[in-house]
Amino acid sequence: LRYPDPDTKVGDSVTVDLATMRPTKIFKFEVGCTVMISGGRNRGRIGTLTARDRHPGMFDIVHVKDAMDNEFATRLGNVMVIAANNSKPTIALPRGKGVKLSISEERDRRFAQRAKQSSA
């Protein structure tokens, strides 16, 4: 992008048309938007941004709530906006819709799938 749109701020996401190399949409980084975590221990999780804690001179922290109402926090640099407030994400979501399961929940799901396959 040669000249950034004056409406964009740090943390916003921009979709670009590859044929013309022009921005098509701007997703604002604000409370209530849908975000995807791209780094850290929560990598791959998707949820709604609930709060942002500013720490001058240190890493800013954002708080996210996923589809199962689990809340977690991560650094601001690990977060990417994928949809505006109350709208459908513009990317295809991973299997499980970005919800991280505990070890016991994963085990229970695997056992249920095996039982379903063996009965069929």
Secondary structure by P-SEA (a helix, b strand, c coil): cccccccccccbbbbbccccccccbbbbbcccbbbbbcccccccbbbbbcbbbbbcccbbbbbbbcccccccccccccccccccccccccccccccccccccaaaaaaaaaaaaaaaaac
